[in-house]
Amino acid sequence: MTAAPETETETETETQNRHQDQASARPRTTLPPAVRATAPGGEPRRSVSQVRATDVYALAGAAGAALALTWLLFARLLPFDGAVGFVVVAYALFLGLYALLVSFDEDGPAVADRIAAAVVRSLGALLLSVLVFVVSYTLWEGRRALPHLNFFTEDMRLAGPLEPLSTGGIKHAIAGTLIEITIALIVTVPVGLVCAVFLNEVPGRFARFVRTIVEAMTALPSIVAGLFVYATVILTLGFPESGFAAGLALSVMMLPIIIRASDVVLRLVPGTLREAAYAMGTSRWRTVWHVVLPTARSGLATAVILGTARGIGETSPVLITAGFGAEFNANAFSDPMVSLPLAALKLVESPEPNMIARGFGAAATLLVVVLALFVVARSIGGRGPGQLTRRQQHRRVLASRKDARRFGARTHQGPGGGPAATSPPAAGRLARVLRSALGALFVRRGSVGAGRAVPRAPYGALRPRISLRKSAQDPRSSL
């Protein structure tokens, strides 16, 4: 009678032990099999890299085969000679072989695209290599004169063709360049900016005519500008050959560059800024002075620096109008004045090695000056229209707070210093209208033609000067 329960108990115990052994034998975590990533449509994901191994192999193979075939043609098969011919034939063979190798993997449009990309990149590399060669050659040839301190602190008054490099320098040329370019900037900066503002703010037939003349003057040969100043200033007006005449000739060359660049920059100023200023009752000249020009300040500075870099390297206008001398001259209205390009030209014409070294040293100094100007223009022009530095933002915030206090004081005072005649509800509406109008000036706006958003300008970045006396007297003006 008692054996049956014991047997059932033993059977249940064995069943539980067996289930526990099976559970311990199975893995607790089941990982899915590794599957290659696929696109949503079920296709394998394609690589979006710009460079592929087949492209590199085709490029390297075409270059190697082109060099080998060109050497075989020039050295063994044909009576060709010369480095220029070797490079031209090798480049033509490279393009043909590269198109052949790419056609094995791609279709017709892809082959044409690869050939066009190869041509464009090779031309860019060629231009860069030429620029590097010119700068390197100039610095290398002037290496003998540049280490001497007297080269920058003395003139050529006591230095003859056979004098060593420890005597004489280009002090007179550096001073002449600075004086002439200063005169040119005094003439071109106000005239160029005013002309650019006229082209943007006063459209019409005459504005289109002026823009056409400016674009034509951009390609004006420098010798024509020199002859024009020589005929009008020196022959007609009786001025001597001097730095003043050379500065006028340089201004003729710089003026179209500054006008054209400033015109492009002023076109980038958003029209909503002008509309907001006009909506507040501001006149056109106040809008230009307080809204348009501050917004495009960095671009206008870049335009002026680019024009300066153009004028500082001109030689033929200075050669005709300034004359040549070996002594230091700080008077721009009498006696010849030498610039760095003219000094480099005259020194290189001498057959003496020391004079040639001085000429290349002057050219290297000119290269450094022009490079510094372009670097400054690039750094200033990197900011978009309306973007301010931290210091400018701080000054604008302080000015905005000052204007807010002034507006508040005028709201609570009448024209004669007494209490305002405007009722409190009208004053509140006036304050709301002013806040909304000022806020419209600093909304986030898109940069024209760039496809990107310009950062929001701080409150008070633009400071319109508007009198509230009429608004305080007439409640209708606050609606």
Secondary structure, DSSP 8 states (H G I E B T S, - for coil): --HHHHHHHHHHHHHHHHHHHHHHHS-SS--------B-TTSSB-----S--HHHHHHHHHHHHHHHHHHHHIIIIIS----HHHHHHHHHHHHHHHHHHHHHTTS-HHHHHHHHHHHHHHHHHHHHHHHHHHHHHHHHHHTTTTTT-THHHH--SSS--TTS-TTS--SHHHHHHHHHHHHHHHHHHHHHHHHHHHHHHHS-SHHHHHHHHHHHHHHT--HHHHHHHHIIIIIIIS---SSHHHHHHHHHHHHHHHHHHHHHHHHHTS-HHHHHHHHHTT--HHHHIIIIIHHHTHHHHHHHHHHHHHHHHT--HHHHHHT---SS----TTSS----HHHHHHHHHTSSSHHHHHHHHHHHHHHHHHHHHHHHHHHHHHTS-TT---HHHHHHHHHHHHHHHHHHHHHHSB-TTSSB-SS-HHHHHHHHHHHHHHHHHHTS-EE-TTT-SEE----TTSS------HHHHH-GGGG-
